[in-house]
Amino acid sequence: MDLSKVSTRELAEELAKREAVEQFIAEPYQAYKITVGENETEDTGPAVILRIWD
């Protein structure tokens, strides 16, 4: 199956439906921060963040 022509939006929407995926949505201009160990990212939306543990 070749997924290279599927849009990123469609891929993210499909992943968000999966059981082992949690979706977080930052609305436009809404601040968010992601910290993993020593790495930290801060920004503002719009953004869709997927937590995938499968």
PQR file of N, CA, C, O and H, with PARSE charges and radii, in Angstrom:
ATOM      1  N   MET A   1       0.847  -1.170   0.000 -0.4000 1.5000
ATOM      2  CA  MET A   1       0.000   0.000   0.000 -0.0000 2.0000
ATOM      3  C   MET A   1       0.900   1.244   0.000  0.5500 1.7000
ATOM      4  O   MET A   1       1.765   1.379   0.866 -0.5500 1.4000
ATOM      5  N   ASP A   2       0.705   2.132  -0.946 -0.4000 1.5000
ATOM      6  CA  ASP A   2       1.491   3.357  -1.071 -0.0000 2.0000
ATOM      7  C   ASP A   2       0.706   4.515  -0.464  0.5500 1.7000
ATOM      8  O   ASP A   2      -0.329   4.920  -0.993 -0.5500 1.4000
ATOM      9  H   ASP A   2       0.003   2.022  -1.650  0.4000 1.0000
ATOM     10  N   LEU A   3       1.206   5.044   0.650 -0.4000 1.5000
ATOM     11  CA  LEU A   3       0.533   6.152   1.333 -0.0000 2.0000
ATOM     12  C   LEU A   3       1.154   7.497   1.004  0.5500 1.7000
ATOM     13  O   LEU A   3       0.760   8.517   1.571 -0.5500 1.4000
ATOM     14  H   LEU A   3       2.047   4.716   1.080  0.4000 1.0000
ATOM     15  N   SER A   4       2.115   7.513   0.101 -0.4000 1.5000
ATOM     16  CA  SER A   4       2.833   8.749  -0.192 -0.0000 2.0000
ATOM     17  C   SER A   4       1.946   9.835  -0.804  0.5500 1.7000
ATOM     18  O   SER A   4       2.276  11.018  -0.718 -0.5500 1.4000
ATOM     19  H   SER A   4       2.435   6.686  -0.359  0.4000 1.0000
ATOM     20  N   LYS A   5       0.850   9.459  -1.406 -0.4000 1.5000
ATOM     21  CA  LYS A   5      -0.032  10.444  -2.040 -0.0000 2.0000
ATOM     22  C   LYS A   5      -1.199  10.852  -1.126  0.5500 1.7000
ATOM     23  O   LYS A   5      -1.989  11.725  -1.486 -0.5500 1.4000
ATOM     24  H   LYS A   5       0.582   8.499  -1.476  0.4000 1.0000
ATOM     25  N   VAL A   6      -1.306  10.235   0.033 -0.4000 1.5000
ATOM     26  CA  VAL A   6      -2.363  10.582   0.986 -0.0000 2.0000
ATOM     27  C   VAL A   6      -1.919  11.831   1.731  0.5500 1.7000
ATOM     28  O   VAL A   6      -0.769  11.924   2.160 -0.5500 1.4000
ATOM     29  H   VAL A   6      -0.665   9.525   0.325  0.4000 1.0000
ATOM     30  N   SER A   7      -2.824  12.791   1.888 -0.4000 1.5000
ATOM     31  CA  SER A   7      -2.455  14.041   2.551 -0.0000 2.0000
ATOM     32  C   SER A   7      -2.150  13.807   4.039  0.5500 1.7000
ATOM     33  O   SER A   7      -2.660  12.870   4.653 -0.5500 1.4000
ATOM     34  H   SER A   7      -3.758  12.715   1.540  0.4000 1.0000
ATOM     35  N   THR A   8      -1.327  14.662   4.584 -0.4000 1.5000
ATOM     36  CA  THR A   8      -0.988  14.589   6.002 -0.0000 2.0000
ATOM     37  C   THR A   8      -2.247  14.720   6.847  0.5500 1.7000
ATOM     38  O   THR A   8      -2.399  14.031   7.855 -0.5500 1.4000
ATOM     39  H   THR A   8      -0.913  15.423   4.084  0.4000 1.0000
ATOM     40  N   ARG A   9      -3.134  15.589   6.441 -0.4000 1.5000
ATOM     41  CA  ARG A   9      -4.398  15.777   7.164 -0.0000 2.0000
ATOM     42  C   ARG A   9      -5.191  14.467   7.235  0.5500 1.7000
ATOM     43  O   ARG A   9      -5.687  14.095   8.298 -0.5500 1.4000
ATOM     44  H   ARG A   9      -3.011  16.149   5.622  0.4000 1.0000
ATOM     45  N   GLU A  10      -5.305  13.783   6.116 -0.4000 1.5000
ATOM     46  CA  GLU A  10      -6.043  12.523   6.083 -0.0000 2.0000
ATOM     47  C   GLU A  10      -5.362  11.457   6.942  0.5500 1.7000
ATOM     48  O   GLU A  10      -6.038  10.692   7.631 -0.5500 1.4000
ATOM     49  H   GLU A  10      -4.902  14.086   5.252  0.4000 1.0000
ATOM     50  N   LEU A  11      -4.039  11.403   6.903 -0.4000 1.5000
ATOM     51  CA  LEU A  11      -3.309  10.447   7.730 -0.0000 2.0000
ATOM     52  C   LEU A  11      -3.548  10.721   9.212  0.5500 1.7000
ATOM     53  O   LEU A  11      -3.812   9.797   9.981 -0.5500 1.4000
ATOM     54  H   LEU A  11      -3.491  12.024   6.344  0.4000 1.0000
ATOM     55  N   ALA A  12      -3.457  11.987   9.613 -0.4000 1.5000
ATOM     56  CA  ALA A  12      -3.657  12.355  11.015 -0.0000 2.0000
ATOM     57  C   ALA A  12      -5.086  12.060  11.464  0.5500 1.7000
ATOM     58  O   ALA A  12      -5.297  11.563  12.570 -0.5500 1.4000
ATOM     59  H   ALA A  12      -3.243  12.738   8.988  0.4000 1.0000
ATOM     60  N   GLU A  13      -6.063  12.360  10.619 -0.4000 1.5000
ATOM     61  CA  GLU A  13      -7.461  12.077  10.962 -0.0000 2.0000
ATOM     62  C   GLU A  13      -7.679  10.586  11.171  0.5500 1.7000
ATOM     63  O   GLU A  13      -8.374  10.186  12.105 -0.5500 1.4000
ATOM     64  H   GLU A  13      -5.892  12.764   9.721  0.4000 1.0000
ATOM     65  N   GLU A  14      -7.096   9.767  10.318 -0.4000 1.5000
ATOM     66  CA  GLU A  14      -7.241   8.315  10.458 -0.0000 2.0000
ATOM     67  C   GLU A  14      -6.541   7.817  11.719  0.5500 1.7000
ATOM     68  O   GLU A  14      -7.104   7.005  12.453 -0.5500 1.4000
ATOM     69  H   GLU A  14      -6.531  10.092   9.559  0.4000 1.0000
ATOM     70  N   LEU A  15      -5.330   8.285  11.982 -0.4000 1.5000
ATOM     71  CA  LEU A  15      -4.617   7.869  13.188 -0.0000 2.0000
ATOM     72  C   LEU A  15      -5.385   8.248  14.451  0.5500 1.7000
ATOM     73  O   LEU A  15      -5.427   7.473  15.406 -0.5500 1.4000
ATOM     74  H   LEU A  15      -4.872   8.944  11.386  0.4000 1.0000
ATOM     75  N   ALA A  16      -5.984   9.423  14.461 -0.4000 1.5000
ATOM     76  CA  ALA A  16      -6.721   9.899  15.636 -0.0000 2.0000
ATOM     77  C   ALA A  16      -7.887   8.982  16.001  0.5500 1.7000
ATOM     78  O   ALA A  16      -8.330   8.976  17.149 -0.5500 1.4000
ATOM     79  H   ALA A  16      -5.950  10.052  13.685  0.4000 1.0000
ATOM     80  N   LYS A  17      -8.380   8.219  15.051 -0.4000 1.5000
ATOM     81  CA  LYS A  17      -9.494   7.301  15.297 -0.0000 2.0000
ATOM     82  C   LYS A  17      -9.057   6.004  15.977  0.5500 1.7000
ATOM     83  O   LYS A  17      -9.893   5.250  16.475 -0.5500 1.4000
ATOM     84  H   LYS A  17      -8.019   8.223  14.118  0.4000 1.0000
ATOM     85  N   ARG A  18      -7.768   5.748  15.999 -0.4000 1.5000
ATOM     86  CA  ARG A  18      -7.257   4.473  16.503 -0.0000 2.0000
ATOM     87  C   ARG A  18      -7.295   4.419  18.024  0.5500 1.7000
ATOM     88  O   ARG A  18      -7.241   5.443  18.706 -0.5500 1.4000
ATOM     89  H   ARG A  18      -7.089   6.360  15.594  0.4000 1.0000
ATOM     90  N   GLU A  19      -7.391   3.194  18.535 -0.4000 1.5000
ATOM     91  CA  GLU A  19      -7.507   2.970  19.972 -0.0000 2.0000
ATOM     92  C   GLU A  19      -6.260   3.406  20.744  0.5500 1.7000
ATOM     93  O   GLU A  19      -6.382   3.906  21.862 -0.5500 1.4000
ATOM     94  H   GLU A  19      -7.435   2.363  17.981  0.4000 1.0000
ATOM     95  N   ALA A  20      -5.099   3.236  20.190 -0.4000 1.5000
ATOM     96  CA  ALA A  20      -3.845   3.537  20.895 -0.0000 2.0000
ATOM     97  C   ALA A  20      -3.322   4.931  20.566  0.5500 1.7000
ATOM     98  O   ALA A  20      -2.113   5.161  20.568 -0.5500 1.4000
ATOM     99  H   ALA A  20      -4.999   2.831  19.282  0.4000 1.0000
ATOM    100  N   VAL A  21      -4.231   5.857  20.284 -0.4000 1.5000
ATOM    101  CA  VAL A  21      -3.846   7.219  19.920 -0.0000 2.0000
ATOM    102  C   VAL A  21      -4.707   8.203  20.702  0.5500 1.7000
ATOM    103  O   VAL A  21      -5.925   8.049  20.795 -0.5500 1.4000
ATOM    104  H   VAL A  21      -5.214   5.670  20.282  0.4000 1.0000
ATOM    105  N   GLU A  22      -4.056   9.209  21.258 -0.4000 1.5000
ATOM    106  CA  GLU A  22      -4.765  10.286  21.944 -0.0000 2.0000
ATOM    107  C   GLU A  22      -4.466  11.573  21.185  0.5500 1.7000
ATOM    108  O   GLU A  22      -3.315  11.848  20.844 -0.5500 1.4000
ATOM    109  H   GLU A  22      -3.067   9.334  21.182  0.4000 1.0000
ATOM    110  N   GLN A  23      -5.503  12.356  20.924 -0.4000 1.5000
ATOM    111  CA  GLN A  23      -5.359  13.582  20.141 -0.0000 2.0000
ATOM    112  C   GLN A  23      -5.552  14.806  21.032  0.5500 1.7000
ATOM    113  O   GLN A  23      -6.484  14.869  21.834 -0.5500 1.4000
ATOM    114  H   GLN A  23      -6.437  12.132  21.201  0.4000 1.0000
ATOM    115  N   PHE A  24      -4.660  15.768  20.878 -0.4000 1.5000
ATOM    116  CA  PHE A  24      -4.776  17.057  21.551 -0.0000 2.0000
ATOM    117  C   PHE A  24      -4.833  18.126  20.468  0.5500 1.7000
ATOM    118  O   PHE A  24      -4.084  18.068  19.493 -0.5500 1.4000
ATOM    119  H   PHE A  24      -3.903  15.717  20.227  0.4000 1.0000
ATOM    120  N   ILE A  25      -5.716  19.096  20.636 -0.4000 1.5000
ATOM    121  CA  ILE A  25      -5.850  20.155  19.642 -0.0000 2.0000
ATOM    122  C   ILE A  25      -5.587  21.494  20.308  0.5500 1.7000
ATOM    123  O   ILE A  25      -6.230  21.841  21.299 -0.5500 1.4000
ATOM    124  H   ILE A  25      -6.325  19.143  21.428  0.4000 1.0000
ATOM    125  N   ALA A  26      -4.642  22.243  19.761 -0.4000 1.5000
ATOM    126  CA  ALA A  26      -4.381  23.615  20.191 -0.0000 2.0000
ATOM    127  C   ALA A  26      -5.063  24.525  19.169  0.5500 1.7000
ATOM    128  O   ALA A  26      -4.729  24.504  17.984 -0.5500 1.4000
ATOM    129  H   ALA A  26      -4.120  21.962  18.956  0.4000 1.0000
ATOM    130  N   GLU A  27      -6.002  25.307  19.632 -0.4000 1.5000
ATOM    131  CA  GLU A  27      -6.727  26.224  18.755 -0.0000 2.0000
ATOM    132  C   GLU A  27      -5.801  27.364  18.330  0.5500 1.7000
ATOM    133  O   GLU A  27      -4.747  27.555  18.936 -0.5500 1.4000
ATOM    134  H   GLU A  27      -6.274  25.324  20.595  0.4000 1.0000
ATOM    135  N   PRO A  28      -6.179  28.127  17.295 -0.5600 1.5000
ATOM    136  CA  PRO A  28      -5.332  29.244  16.864  0.2800 2.0000
ATOM    137  C   PRO A  28      -4.980  30.165  18.034  0.5500 1.7000
ATOM    138  O   PRO A  28      -5.846  30.563  18.813 -0.5500 1.4000
ATOM    139  N   TYR A  29      -3.724  30.486  18.136 -0.4000 1.5000
ATOM    140  CA  TYR A  29      -3.158  31.377  19.152 -0.0000 2.0000
ATOM    141  C   TYR A  29      -3.139  30.790  20.560  0.5500 1.7000
ATOM    142  O   TYR A  29      -2.691  31.460  21.490 -0.5500 1.4000
ATOM    143  H   TYR A  29      -3.020  30.163  17.503  0.4000 1.0000
ATOM    144  N   GLN A  30      -3.607  29.570  20.740 -0.4000 1.5000
ATOM    145  CA  GLN A  30      -3.563  28.923  22.052 -0.0000 2.0000
ATOM    146  C   GLN A  30      -2.163  28.373  22.282  0.5500 1.7000
ATOM    147  O   GLN A  30      -1.629  27.631  21.458 -0.5500 1.4000
ATOM    148  H   GLN A  30      -3.971  29.026  19.985  0.4000 1.0000
ATOM    149  N   ALA A  31      -1.579  28.748  23.415 -0.4000 1.5000
ATOM    150  CA  ALA A  31      -0.217  28.302  23.727 -0.0000 2.0000
ATOM    151  C   ALA A  31      -0.222  26.832  24.135  0.5500 1.7000
ATOM    152  O   ALA A  31      -1.171  26.346  24.751 -0.5500 1.4000
ATOM    153  H   ALA A  31      -2.013  29.351  24.084  0.4000 1.0000
ATOM    154  N   TYR A  32       0.863  26.131  23.778 -0.4000 1.5000
ATOM    155  CA  TYR A  32       1.058  24.755  24.241 -0.0000 2.0000
ATOM    156  C   TYR A  32       2.538  24.525  24.467  0.5500 1.7000
ATOM    157  O   TYR A  32       3.383  25.203  23.883 -0.5500 1.4000
ATOM    158  H   TYR A  32       1.634  26.525  23.277  0.4000 1.0000
ATOM    159  N   LYS A  33       2.843  23.558  25.323 -0.4000 1.5000
ATOM    160  CA  LYS A  33       4.233  23.205  25.610 -0.0000 2.0000
ATOM    161  C   LYS A  33       4.324  21.692  25.708  0.5500 1.7000
ATOM    162  O   LYS A  33       3.474  21.049  26.324 -0.5500 1.4000
ATOM    163  H   LYS A  33       2.157  23.007  25.797  0.4000 1.0000
ATOM    164  N   ILE A  34       5.358  21.129  25.099 -0.4000 1.5000
ATOM    165  CA  ILE A  34       5.622  19.697  25.151 -0.0000 2.0000
ATOM    166  C   ILE A  34       7.014  19.519  25.745  0.5500 1.7000
ATOM    167  O   ILE A  34       7.986  20.094  25.255 -0.5500 1.4000
ATOM    168  H   ILE A  34       6.049  21.652  24.599  0.4000 1.0000
ATOM    169  N   THR A  35       7.101  18.725  26.795 -0.4000 1.5000
ATOM    170  CA  THR A  35       8.383  18.451  27.428 -0.0000 2.0000
ATOM    171  C   THR A  35       8.611  16.952  27.463  0.5500 1.7000
ATOM    172  O   THR A  35       7.764  16.198  27.942 -0.5500 1.4000
ATOM    173  H   THR A  35       6.312  18.258  27.193  0.4000 1.0000
ATOM    174  N   VAL A  36       9.764  16.519  26.953 -0.4000 1.5000
ATOM    175  CA  VAL A  36      10.172  15.120  26.991 -0.0000 2.0000
ATOM    176  C   VAL A  36      11.611  15.098  27.469  0.5500 1.7000
ATOM    177  O   VAL A  36      12.528  15.474  26.738 -0.5500 1.4000
ATOM    178  H   VAL A  36      10.452  17.131  26.565  0.4000 1.0000
ATOM    179  N   GLY A  37      11.800  14.657  28.695 -0.4000 1.5000
ATOM    180  CA  GLY A  37      13.151  14.679  29.258 -0.0000 2.0000
ATOM    181  C   GLY A  37      13.673  16.102  29.299  0.5500 1.7000
ATOM    182  O   GLY A  37      13.052  16.985  29.891 -0.5500 1.4000
ATOM    183  H   GLY A  37      11.056  14.351  29.289  0.4000 1.0000
ATOM    184  N   GLU A  38      14.822  16.321  28.664 -0.4000 1.5000
ATOM    185  CA  GLU A  38      15.439  17.647  28.625 -0.0000 2.0000
ATOM    186  C   GLU A  38      14.946  18.493  27.451  0.5500 1.7000
ATOM    187  O   GLU A  38      15.239  19.687  27.388 -0.5500 1.4000
ATOM    188  H   GLU A  38      15.326  15.604  28.183  0.4000 1.0000
ATOM    189  N   ASN A  39      14.209  17.898  26.532 -0.4000 1.5000
ATOM    190  CA  ASN A  39      13.735  18.604  25.341 -0.0000 2.0000
ATOM    191  C   ASN A  39      12.387  19.246  25.612  0.5500 1.7000
ATOM    192  O   ASN A  39      11.484  18.619  26.165 -0.5500 1.4000
ATOM    193  H   ASN A  39      13.971  16.928  26.584  0.4000 1.0000
ATOM    194  N   GLU A  40      12.266  20.507  25.215 -0.4000 1.5000
ATOM    195  CA  GLU A  40      11.020  21.240  25.428 -0.0000 2.0000
ATOM    196  C   GLU A  40      10.694  22.050  24.183  0.5500 1.7000
ATOM    197  O   GLU A  40      11.569  22.684  23.594 -0.5500 1.4000
ATOM    198  H   GLU A  40      13.000  21.016  24.766  0.4000 1.0000
ATOM    199  N   THR A  41       9.428  22.022  23.790 -0.4000 1.5000
ATOM    200  CA  THR A  41       8.934  22.804  22.669 -0.0000 2.0000
ATOM    201  C   THR A  41       7.755  23.626  23.138  0.5500 1.7000
ATOM    202  O   THR A  41       6.822  23.096  23.742 -0.5500 1.4000
ATOM    203  H   THR A  41       8.717  21.507  24.269  0.4000 1.0000
ATOM    204  N   GLU A  42       7.792  24.924  22.861 -0.4000 1.5000
ATOM    205  CA  GLU A  42       6.675  25.821  23.157 -0.0000 2.0000
ATOM    206  C   GLU A  42       6.279  26.514  21.865  0.5500 1.7000
ATOM    207  O   GLU A  42       7.136  26.918  21.079 -0.5500 1.4000
ATOM    208  H   GLU A  42       8.550  25.354  22.371  0.4000 1.0000
ATOM    209  N   ASP A  43       4.982  26.650  21.652 -0.4000 1.5000
ATOM    210  CA  ASP A  43       4.496  27.303  20.444 -0.0000 2.0000
ATOM    211  C   ASP A  43       3.040  27.672  20.667  0.5500 1.7000
ATOM    212  O   ASP A  43       2.513  27.531  21.770 -0.5500 1.4000
ATOM    213  H   ASP A  43       4.287  26.321  22.291  0.4000 1.0000
ATOM    214  N   THR A  44       2.399  28.145  19.612 -0.4000 1.5000
ATOM    215  CA  THR A  44       0.964  28.419  19.654 -0.0000 2.0000
ATOM    216  C   THR A  44       0.302  27.711  18.487  0.5500 1.7000
ATOM    217  O   THR A  44       0.924  27.434  17.461 -0.5500 1.4000
ATOM    218  H   THR A  44       2.828  28.260  18.716  0.4000 1.0000
ATOM    219  N   GLY A  45      -0.983  27.427  18.676 -0.4000 1.5000
ATOM    220  CA  GLY A  45      -1.749  26.749  17.646 -0.0000 2.0000
ATOM    221  C   GLY A  45      -1.996  27.660  16.462  0.5500 1.7000
ATOM    222  O   GLY A  45      -1.647  28.840  16.488 -0.5500 1.4000
ATOM    223  H   GLY A  45      -1.488  27.652  19.509  0.4000 1.0000
ATOM    224  N   PRO A  46      -2.588  27.118  15.444 -0.5600 1.5000
ATOM    225  CA  PRO A  46      -3.260  25.828  15.448  0.2800 2.0000
ATOM    226  C   PRO A  46      -2.275  24.664  15.334  0.5500 1.7000
ATOM    227  O   PRO A  46      -1.275  24.730  14.618 -0.5500 1.4000
ATOM    228  N   ALA A  47      -2.596  23.602  16.064 -0.4000 1.5000
ATOM    229  CA  ALA A  47      -1.772  22.395  16.007 -0.0000 2.0000
ATOM    230  C   ALA A  47      -2.599  21.196  16.436  0.5500 1.7000
ATOM    231  O   ALA A  47      -3.470  21.301  17.299 -0.5500 1.4000
ATOM    232  H   ALA A  47      -3.408  23.549  16.646  0.4000 1.0000
ATOM    233  N   VAL A  48      -2.317  20.066  15.828 -0.4000 1.5000
ATOM    234  CA  VAL A  48      -2.885  18.791  16.247 -0.0000 2.0000
ATOM    235  C   VAL A  48      -1.717  17.954  16.733  0.5500 1.7000
ATOM    236  O   VAL A  48      -0.748  17.739  16.006 -0.5500 1.4000
ATOM    237  H   VAL A  48      -1.609  19.981  15.127  0.4000 1.0000
ATOM    238  N   ILE A  49      -1.815  17.485  17.962 -0.4000 1.5000
ATOM    239  CA  ILE A  49      -0.746  16.701  18.569 -0.0000 2.0000
ATOM    240  C   ILE A  49      -1.286  15.299  18.819  0.5500 1.7000
ATOM    241  O   ILE A  49      -2.319  15.134  19.468 -0.5500 1.4000
ATOM    242  H   ILE A  49      -2.602  17.659  18.553  0.4000 1.0000
ATOM    243  N   LEU A  50      -0.597  14.303  18.310 -0.4000 1.5000
ATOM    244  CA  LEU A  50      -1.018  12.917  18.472 -0.0000 2.0000
ATOM    245  C   LEU A  50      -0.045  12.206  19.411  0.5500 1.7000
ATOM    246  O   LEU A  50       1.168  12.227  19.201 -0.5500 1.4000
ATOM    247  H   LEU A  50       0.242  14.438  17.782  0.4000 1.0000
ATOM    248  N   ARG A  51      -0.584  11.591  20.424 -0.4000 1.5000
ATOM    249  CA  ARG A  51       0.199  10.737  21.324 -0.0000 2.0000
ATOM    250  C   ARG A  51      -0.086   9.303  20.919  0.5500 1.7000
ATOM    251  O   ARG A  51      -1.208   8.822  21.080 -0.5500 1.4000
ATOM    252  H   ARG A  51      -1.569  11.574  20.594  0.4000 1.0000
ATOM    253  N   ILE A  52       0.919   8.615  20.393 -0.4000 1.5000
ATOM    254  CA  ILE A  52       0.744   7.275  19.845 -0.0000 2.0000
ATOM    255  C   ILE A  52       1.575   6.313  20.694  0.5500 1.7000
ATOM    256  O   ILE A  52       2.789   6.483  20.802 -0.5500 1.4000
ATOM    257  H   ILE A  52       1.830   9.006  20.261  0.4000 1.0000
ATOM    258  N   TRP A  53       0.954   5.331  21.281 -0.4000 1.5000
ATOM    259  CA  TRP A  53       1.695   4.380  22.116 -0.0000 2.0000
ATOM    260  C   TRP A  53       1.565   2.959  21.619  0.5500 1.7000
ATOM    261  O   TRP A  53       1.793   2.027  22.390 -0.5500 1.4000
ATOM    262  H   TRP A  53      -0.033   5.193  21.193  0.4000 1.0000
ATOM    263  N   ASP A  54       1.218   2.758  20.395 -0.4000 1.5000
ATOM    264  CA  ASP A  54       1.110   1.424  19.806 -0.0000 2.0000
ATOM    265  C   ASP A  54       2.283   1.170  18.889  0.5500 1.7000
ATOM    266  O   ASP A  54       2.379   0.098  18.292 -0.5500 1.4000
ATOM    267  H   ASP A  54       1.032   3.515  19.769  0.4000 1.0000
TER
END
